[in-house]
Amino acid sequence: MLQIILFAPLIASILAGFFYKQLGERFVIFSAITLLFISAIFSWIVFLGIDHAEIQEVIFFRWIESGSLKVNWGMRLDTLTAIMLVVINTISAFVHLYSVGYMAHDPNWDANETFRPRFFSYLSLFTFAMLMLVTSNNLVQLFFGWEGVGLASYLLIGFYYKKESANKAAMKAFIVNRVGDVGLALAIFTSFMMVGSLNFSDLFASVPRLSQTEITFLFIEFNAIEFIAVLFFLGAMGKSAQLFLHTWLPDAMEGPTPVSALIHAATMVTAGVFLVCRLSPIMEYAPYASNFVTIIGVSTAFFAGTVALVQHDIKRVIAFSTCSQLGFMFASAGIGLYQAAMFHLFTHAFFKALLFLCAGSIINAMHHEQDIRQYGGLRKKLPVAFWSMTIGTLAITGVGIPLSYDLFHLPVGFSGFVSKDAILEGMFAAKSYPSVVSFWFLTFAAFLTSLYSWRLIILTFLGNPRGNPENHNHAKEKSKTINFTLACLSFGSIFAGIVFFDLFLGDSSENFFSNSLFIHPSNHILHDLHYIPNWAKTTPFVAMGLGFIVSFGCFYFSPKIPSYLSVNQKILYNFLQKKWYFDEIYDHLLVKPSRWLGSKFWRIGDVQVIDGFINLIALKLLPNLTAFAGRLQSGYIFHYAFAIFIGLASILTYFLMSLGT
């Protein structure tokens, strides 16, 4: 069963990519969808039936043996792995199904072009790479999956390779992720240097010793475990688009919408959160690194929330929402509440995939118009998308019944309410000054989430139609596969939090994560979050409600207020519209100097030195030598006789002088 879960997506990718001509386009697409759903069903069986008391390691074959380095290709099956298997394969299977309807008539391709098999091949390859990442029992296999996801994301973001913007977005995502991957690679090198093994079990067993060890890097001494933890998190920052390495995320929207759902819900961006939770034995002994994780997570949640307020592209709004929600997850992992981080990752997969696929349905119906200022009044035109996106919005904003856990011993609300509020409660329960400050920042981020999410609903579905009348007149939900996918994900967005709360955060959570998370004896946050003051428990709900009220007040009842603020607060509006000017700053500090340096190397090193040296030999030295040699060939016998005489005289002189010595 495990082999089928892992390798079914790879088989689907190979069939769709290499055999569609022999087997037919419809057959390979149907095969890909079938194989992904089989993998998803088996993943749920593993998740519900896993023995949470022990770790299962399955070795498939020996991979690398070089000196003391021995790496097997295998699988580490524990609770974290089972959670990720369910998330990846379930969302990927529904994205595959959804793509049948969405990619049926793509205006970016000519009618006679074959593009669908390639698209499904890339989707399946993406899924396989992510499965390799989360099932790895060693850092080398994890790095293989890590880079495989990067490659597949490059292919999918740049799927519309005829568009220059898509090519640039793919390159940007690939390059920015390589920056973070330098940290990951250094962490792997350092781990092998300090431990002598790259297996997780050996690394985790050495953590207490490493916490008492110093390491020198660039002539500065660091605590070894803190150093390794920070390097690992740098890799997670790039993959999960955290602040400073987030700039690739909004541009990744150049790919088809199903790609956006897959990247932002189940796969690439969640890899960083998974990595930090997988490394819980390291993080628990690295308090400074953990604080760094929390600071970056909180900052990202706040930053992305402010930027999402002023975005007009429907997919970019949801993309920055993803960035913000990932900040919540990292903040939770940073304080040691890994259970809530994984729970929010789990529930987020459903409602974020739902939101993205709803956006795709709207874009498809509106003839690929993505500007929400050109929407309006689509509620009756697109009822399935409206209700599905409303459910997704209720989930992401955290709608539920406050204090319901105290009343019923079970939280009642949409999935985001259950998981995100647990993060905020845990932040308050950490009982330190930085965590309390983080609690208020994340609460404000929750307010922003509600504000921009309901803004999206209002501008898209309510009010009067705007923009091109033809798009509105012909807007229609045509695909049954799209509507079915939205309905299934809506179900998960409503009930995933309630159904699985006890496993992740309730009485069963200690046993549920016993084989996959290391919790230091001094870490009592999971227990303490249930006993914080009631006002702290209800604060996130109040923030959500205020966001709802302000959003409807500004964008539905008084739509002139946002226009007034954008004109009278031009500096602030431009600051947010330009995403805090990170792209412009990086352009001036990194891109332009790199281009200038590259230009200098090209003009001086390449043109003048390398080409100049070759041209000197080819165009001046060799022709002159050839001309000189040509003059020696005069054709006169007496010239040749004189040359022979000189040669004989030289030889005779050499021998006479040799005899004399």
Secondary structure, 3 states (H helix, E strand, C coil): CHHHHHHHHHHHHHHHHHCHHHHCHHHHHHHHHHHHHHHHHHHHHHHHHCCCCCCEEEEEEEEEEECCEEEEEEEEECHHHHHHHHHHHHHHHHHHHHHHHHCCCCCCCCCCCCCHHHHHHHHHHHHHHHHHHHHCCEHHHHHHHHHHHHHHHHHHHCCCCCCHHHHHHHHHHHHHHHHHHHHHHHHHHHHHHHHCCCEHHHHHHCHHHHCCCEEEECCEEEEHHHHHHHHHHHHHHHHCCCCCCCCHHHHHHHCCHHHHHHHHHHCHHHHHHHHHHHCHHHHCCCHHHHHHHHHHHHHHHHHHHHHHCCCCEHHHHHHHHHHHHHHHHHHHHHCCCHHHHHHHHHHHHHHHHHHHHHHHHHHHHCCCCCEHHHCCCCCCCCHHHHHHHHHHHHHHHCCEECCHHHHHCCCEECHHHHHHHHHHHHHHHCCCHHHHHHHHHHHHHHHHHHHHHHHHHHHHHCCCCCCCHHHHHCCCCCCHHHHHHHHHHHHHHHHHHHHHHHHHCCCCHHHHCCCCCCCCCCCCHHHHHHHCCHHHHHHHHHHHHHHHHHHHHHHHHCCHHHHHHHHHCHHHHHHHHCHHHHHHHHHHHHHHHHHHHHHHHHHHHHHHHHHHHHHHHHHHHHHHHHHHHHHHCCCCHHHHHHHHHHHHHHHHHHHHHHHHC
